[in-house]
Amino acid sequence: MSVLHGDSNESNLMYFKVRAVAALALTLSIVAGVCQADPGTPAQQYSALLKEYRPVSAGMRKAKTDLERKTAVAQIGAYAPRFLELAKKYSKDPIALTALKQAVQAVGTADSAAQITWETNRSEFPVRVRDDAAANTVALVLRDRLTSDKINPILDRMRYGYRMEYAKCLRTVLEKNPHRDVQAMACLSLAQFLNDRLRMLRLTEDRPELAKQYAAVFGKNYLPQLQRIGQAKLAVQVETLFEWAAEDYGDVKIRVGTVGERAKSELYNIRHLSVGKVAPNMAGKDQDGKQFQLSDYRGKVVLLYFWSEF
């Protein structure tokens, strides 16, 4: 009887052990479910990522050493793919457009930070924004938003960028998007983007060392690609696009004024205020309050000092 009683005790003990393990597993499962926070709506996820990104994007202002600047470039460059991933994940949600715009902005910020690092450190550095970030963003825009009437903020942001993939995107949107205001923004942004590339190309004539910077920041094929297009051809493309914008989309409103006003202003700068052009006459007051005009000094060697306070 004692043996049987012992077996019974062992069975009961085993039973309670199994129950305890099962209860513990259930408890851990519940705790894990509670601890795994709800990521929130797409808009909330974007806001959280943007909140995380903002102090990082300002990191270059705090960087004091070569290593700190390199680290800042790497940290900033990591965010464009994250904004892009959010846009992919919620491609049907309105927040995708905002995330795409922010991805373009993040690439540009990282590129600018990388240029500052090169200029300051005077050496190549092992980190920069992922080379495929701009290309992947453009691919997603052209795949999902090519005919959208809501992509103007993205196009407007692309004109400030450096990556040649943006020229492809803007040109494709200009050709295939059916909405006139989007065509207008694509035309104006493409002209401004190419005009900035033309300035970069011209700068390399006076500062040959920039070739190394462009290679370090944008890759070894960046400058050769611009050089193959050539300054003359780029200049023609830029003026043609600004003329097109002014003539066909002049009345389209943008953030400040109209497309026509912006395009005509750019054309005036190109044709009258560029290096090598005759300076237009201007009138004003000197530091003593006396009225003068620039033509008063024609034929004389003078120093013009322009300044302002903000």
C-alpha positions in Angstrom: 0.0 0.0 0.0 2.8 2.3 0.8 4.3 1.8 -2.6 1.1 2.6 -4.3 0.6 5.6 -2.1 4.1 6.8 -3.1 3.3 6.4 -6.8 0.1 8.5 -6.3 2.1 11.3 -4.7 4.6 11.3 -7.5 1.7 11.5 -10.0 0.1 14.3 -8.2 3.4 16.2 -8.0 4.0 15.7 -11.7 0.4 17.0 -12.4 1.0 20.1 -10.5 4.3 20.7 -12.1 2.7 20.5 -15.6 0.0 22.9 -14.5 2.5 25.3 -13.1 4.6 25.3 -16.3 1.5 25.8 -18.4 0.3 28.7 -16.2 3.8 30.3 -16.4 3.8 30.0 -20.2 0.4 31.6 -20.4 1.5 34.4 -18.1 4.6 35.1 -20.2 2.5 35.1 -23.3 0.1 37.6 -21.9 3.0 39.8 -20.5 4.7 39.7 -23.9 1.5 40.7 -25.6 1.1 43.6 -23.2 4.7 44.7 -23.5 4.6 44.7 -27.3 3.2 48.2 -27.8 0.8 49.0 -30.6 2.9 50.8 -33.2 0.0 53.2 -33.8 -1.6 54.5 -37.1 0.6 55.1 -40.1 0.5 58.9 -39.3 1.5 58.2 -35.7 4.4 56.0 -36.9 5.5 58.8 -39.3 5.3 61.4 -36.6 7.4 59.2 -34.2 10.1 58.7 -36.9 10.2 62.4 -37.7 10.5 63.3 -34.1 13.4 60.9 -33.8 15.0 62.2 -37.0 14.9 65.9 -36.3 17.6 66.1 -33.6 19.8 63.7 -35.7 19.5 65.9 -38.8 20.8 68.8 -36.8 23.8 66.8 -35.6 26.2 68.6 -38.0 25.8 71.8 -36.1 27.1 70.2 -32.9 29.9 68.1 -34.5 33.3 69.5 -33.6 35.8 66.8 -34.6 36.4 64.7 -37.8 35.0 61.6 -36.1 31.9 63.4 -34.9 31.2 64.8 -38.4 31.6 61.3 -39.9 29.3 59.8 -37.3 26.7 62.5 -38.0 26.7 61.7 -41.7 26.2 58.0 -41.0 23.4 58.7 -38.6 21.6 61.1 -40.9 22.0 58.8 -43.9 20.3 56.0 -42.1 16.9 57.7 -42.1 16.1 58.0 -45.8 15.6 54.2 -46.1 13.4 54.2 -43.0 11.1 56.9 -44.4 11.1 55.0 -47.7 10.2 51.7 -45.9 7.3 53.5 -44.2 6.0 54.7 -47.6 6.2 51.2 -49.0 4.5 49.6 -46.0 1.5 52.1 -46.2 1.5 52.8 -49.9 -2.3 53.2 -49.9 -2.3 55.6 -47.0 -2.0 59.4 -47.5 1.0 59.4 -45.2 3.0 57.6 -47.9 3.3 60.9 -49.9 4.6 62.7 -46.8 7.1 59.9 -46.1 8.3 60.0 -49.7 8.9 63.7 -49.5 10.8 63.3 -46.2 12.9 60.6 -47.8 14.0 63.0 -50.5 14.7 65.6 -47.9 16.7 63.2 -45.8 18.9 62.2 -48.7 19.6 65.8 -49.4 20.4 66.6 -45.8 22.8 63.6 -45.7 24.5 64.7 -49.0 24.9 68.3 -47.6 26.4 66.9 -44.4 28.7 64.7 -46.3 30.0 67.7 -48.4 30.5 69.8 -45.2 32.5 66.9 -43.8 34.6 66.6 -46.9 35.3 70.3 -46.9 36.1 70.5 -43.2 38.0 67.2 -42.9 39.7 67.5 -46.2 39.8 63.8 -46.5 37.6 61.0 -47.8 35.4 59.3 -45.2 34.0 55.8 -45.1 30.3 56.8 -44.5 27.7 58.6 -46.6 24.1 58.2 -47.4 23.2 54.9 -49.0 23.8 55.2 -52.7 20.5 53.5 -53.5 18.3 55.7 -51.3 17.5 58.3 -54.0 17.1 55.6 -56.7 14.7 53.6 -54.6 12.6 56.7 -53.7 12.4 57.6 -57.4 11.4 54.1 -58.3 8.6 54.1 -55.8 7.3 57.5 -56.9 7.2 56.4 -60.6 5.6 53.1 -59.8 2.9 54.3 -57.4 2.5 58.0 -58.0 3.3 58.8 -61.6 -0.2 60.0 -62.4 -1.1 61.4 -59.0 -2.2 65.0 -58.6 -0.7 65.2 -55.1 3.0 64.8 -55.7 4.0 68.5 -56.1 5.6 68.6 -52.6 7.8 65.7 -53.6 8.8 67.3 -56.9 9.4 70.6 -55.2 11.8 69.0 -52.8 13.7 67.1 -55.5 14.9 70.4 -57.1 17.0 71.0 -54.0 18.6 67.6 -54.2 21.9 66.5 -55.8 21.2 63.0 -57.2 20.8 62.6 -61.0 18.0 60.2 -60.4 15.8 63.2 -59.7 16.3 64.5 -63.2 14.9 61.2 -64.5 11.9 61.4 -62.2 11.1 65.0 -62.9 11.4 64.5 -66.7 9.2 61.4 -66.6 6.5 63.1 -64.5 6.6 66.1 -66.9 6.0 63.8 -69.9 3.4 61.4 -68.4 1.5 63.1 -65.6 -1.9 64.3 -66.8 -2.4 67.2 -64.4 -1.3 70.6 -65.5 -0.2 71.9 -62.1 1.9 68.8 -61.6 3.5 69.2 -65.1 4.2 72.9 -64.2 6.0 71.9 -61.0 7.9 69.1 -62.7 9.1 71.5 -65.5 10.1 74.3 -63.1 11.8 71.9 -60.7 13.7 70.1 -63.5 15.0 73.5 -64.8 16.1 74.5 -61.3 17.7 71.1 -60.6 19.7 71.1 -63.8 20.7 74.8 -63.3 22.3 73.8 -60.0 24.1 70.9 -61.7 25.4 73.4 -64.2 26.7 75.6 -61.4 28.5 72.5 -59.9 30.1 71.7 -63.2 31.3 75.3 -63.6 32.7 75.3 -60.1 35.0 72.5 -60.9 36.8 74.7 -63.4 37.9 77.1 -60.7 38.2 74.5 -58.0 39.5 71.2 -59.5 39.7 69.7 -56.0 35.9 69.5 -56.0 36.2 66.5 -58.4 37.5 64.5 -55.4 34.6 65.8 -53.2 32.0 64.8 -55.7 33.5 61.3 -56.0 33.7 60.9 -52.3 30.1 62.1 -51.7 28.2 61.1 -54.8 30.3 58.3 -56.2 33.0 58.2 -58.9 30.6 58.4 -61.8 28.7 61.5 -60.7 31.0 64.2 -62.2 31.8 62.3 -65.4 28.1 61.9 -66.0 27.7 65.7 -65.8 30.8 66.2 -68.0 29.4 64.0 -70.7 26.3 66.2 -70.9 28.5 69.2 -71.0 28.1 72.8 -69.9 26.8 74.0 -73.3 24.1 71.4 -73.6 23.1 71.8 -69.9 22.8 75.6 -70.4 20.5 75.1 -73.4 18.3 72.6 -71.5 18.0 74.9 -68.5 16.9 77.9 -70.6 14.5 75.9 -72.7 12.8 74.4 -69.6 12.5 77.8 -67.9 11.0 79.3 -71.2 8.6 76.3 -71.4 7.6 76.8 -67.8 6.9 80.6 -68.3 5.0 80.1 -71.6 2.9 77.0 -70.9 2.5 77.1 -67.1 3.0 80.8 -66.3 -0.3 81.2 -64.4 0.1 78.1 -62.2 0.4 79.2 -58.6 3.2 77.8 -56.4 4.2 78.5 -52.8 5.3 82.0 -53.6 3.9 83.7 -56.7 3.4 81.8 -59.9 5.5 79.5 -62.1 5.8 82.3 -64.7 7.2 84.8 -62.2 9.8 82.3 -60.9 10.8 81.1 -64.4 11.2 84.7 -65.7 13.2 85.7 -62.7 15.6 82.7 -63.2 15.9 83.6 -66.9 16.8 87.2 -66.1 19.5 86.0 -63.7 20.9 83.7 -66.3 20.9 86.2 -69.1 21.9 89.4 -67.2 23.4 88.6 -63.8 25.8 85.7 -64.6 29.6 85.9 -64.5 30.8 87.6 -67.6 27.7 89.6 -68.3 27.5 93.4 -68.2 26.1 94.4 -64.9 22.7 96.2 -65.2 22.5 99.8 -63.9 21.3 100.1 -60.3 20.5 103.0 -58.0 20.7 103.4 -54.3 22.2 105.3 -51.4 25.8 105.0 -50.1 26.7 104.8 -46.4 26.5 108.6 -46.1 23.0 108.7 -47.5 24.0 110.1 -50.9 22.2 108.9 -53.9 24.3 107.1 -56.5 23.9 104.8 -59.5 26.3 102.1 -60.7 26.8 103.7 -64.1 28.4 106.7 -62.4 31.5 104.5 -61.9 31.7 103.1 -65.4 35.3 103.0 -66.6 36.7 103.2 -63.0 38.1 100.6 -60.8 35.9 100.3 -57.7 35.2 98.0 -54.8 31.5 97.2 -54.3 30.7 95.9 -50.8 27.2 94.6 -50.3 26.1 93.8 -46.8 22.9 93.3 -44.9 21.7 92.5 -41.3 19.0 90.1 -40.2 
